[in-house]
Amino acid sequence: MPPVTTLRLLATPAGVSGVRRALRPYGTDVQLCASELVTNVVRHVGEALPVTVRVWREEGGRIRLGVSDPDPRVLPVLVAGVGTEAESGRGLALVDALAVRWGVEQEPGRKTVWCELFTETDAGADAGIDTRTPRTPERPGRRRPSAGALGQSSARS
């Protein structure tokens, strides 16, 4: 079984930077997606709520990232056409652009927003992460734009 990194923290701005530091061995795409998903919890679910961040390697060389929070009712939404002057609203679009696919799993008392990515760095080898899968710019499997609203898996597979 591949190693799993599990981080338990409170959803705070300081927690976001801690997540980025802890996930450095997985590369910048994983760091960026994790920080965006935890930031969404801070902004839209609530500050100081417990969050669990899990990262592991899936079959086929993908990295799977999941961010769980205690509110299954507040679903993130992919916003289309954020204006150039807007100060926020691009986080999930970044996740959508970087990930091979993403979605939401809802359970009683919690939800997990997840995404799958290819690695971009060999730095993960020091953390016991198999990084032989190269970053693939064309992102196989991306056939059409995302479905838009979370609560459904992305249209990619």
Residue pairs with C-beta under 8 A, 6 or more apart in sequence:
2 56
2 57
2 129
2 130
3 56
3 57
3 127
3 128
3 129
4 54
4 55
4 56
5 22
5 23
5 26
5 53
5 54
5 55
5 56
5 127
6 52
6 53
6 54
7 18
7 19
7 22
7 23
7 52
7 53
7 54
8 50
8 51
8 52
9 15
9 18
9 19
9 38
9 50
9 51
9 53
10 47
10 48
10 49
10 50
10 51
11 38
11 41
11 42
11 45
11 46
11 47
11 48
11 49
11 50
11 51
11 69
12 42
12 47
12 48
13 39
13 42
15 38
15 42
15 51
16 35
16 38
16 39
16 42
17 35
19 31
19 34
19 35
19 38
19 53
20 31
20 34
20 35
23 30
23 31
23 34
23 53
23 55
24 31
24 123
25 123
25 124
25 126
25 127
25 129
26 55
26 63
26 119
26 121
26 124
26 127
26 129
27 119
27 120
27 121
27 123
27 124
27 135
28 120
28 121
29 98
29 117
29 118
29 119
29 120
29 135
30 55
30 63
30 65
30 117
30 119
32 94
32 98
33 65
33 94
33 95
33 98
33 99
33 115
33 117
34 53
34 55
34 65
34 67
36 91
36 92
36 94
36 95
37 53
37 65
37 67
37 76
37 91
37 95
37 113
37 115
38 51
38 53
38 67
39 91
40 76
40 91
40 92
40 113
41 49
41 51
41 67
41 69
43 88
44 74
44 76
45 69
45 70
45 71
45 74
46 71
49 69
49 70
49 71
50 69
50 70
51 67
51 68
51 69
52 66
52 67
52 68
53 65
53 66
53 67
53 68
54 64
54 65
54 66
54 68
55 63
55 64
55 65
55 66
56 63
56 64
57 63
57 64
57 129
57 130
58 64
58 116
61 118
61 119
61 130
61 132
61 133
62 100
62 116
62 117
62 118
62 133
63 116
63 117
63 118
63 119
64 114
64 115
64 116
65 114
65 115
65 116
65 117
66 105
66 112
66 113
66 114
67 112
67 113
67 114
68 110
68 111
68 112
69 110
69 111
70 109
70 110
71 110
71 111
72 106
72 107
72 108
72 109
72 110
72 111
74 111
75 104
75 106
75 111
75 149
75 150
75 151
76 92
76 104
76 113
76 150
77 92
77 148
77 149
77 150
78 92
78 93
78 96
78 146
78 148
78 149
78 150
79 89
79 90
79 92
79 93
80 148
82 89
82 90
82 93
92 150
95 102
95 115
96 102
96 146
96 154
98 115
98 117
99 115
99 116
99 117
99 154
99 156
100 115
100 116
100 117
100 118
100 139
100 140
100 141
100 142
100 156
101 115
101 116
101 141
101 153
101 154
101 156
101 157
102 113
102 114
102 115
102 116
102 146
102 153
102 154
103 113
103 114
103 115
103 150
103 152
103 153
103 154
104 111
104 112
104 113
104 114
104 150
104 151
104 152
104 153
105 111
105 112
105 114
106 151
113 150
118 133
118 134
118 135
118 136
118 139
119 129
119 131
119 133
119 134
119 135
120 135
121 131
122 131
123 131
124 130
124 131
125 131
141 156
141 157
142 156
143 155
143 156
144 155
144 156
145 155
146 154
146 155
146 156
147 153
147 154
147 155
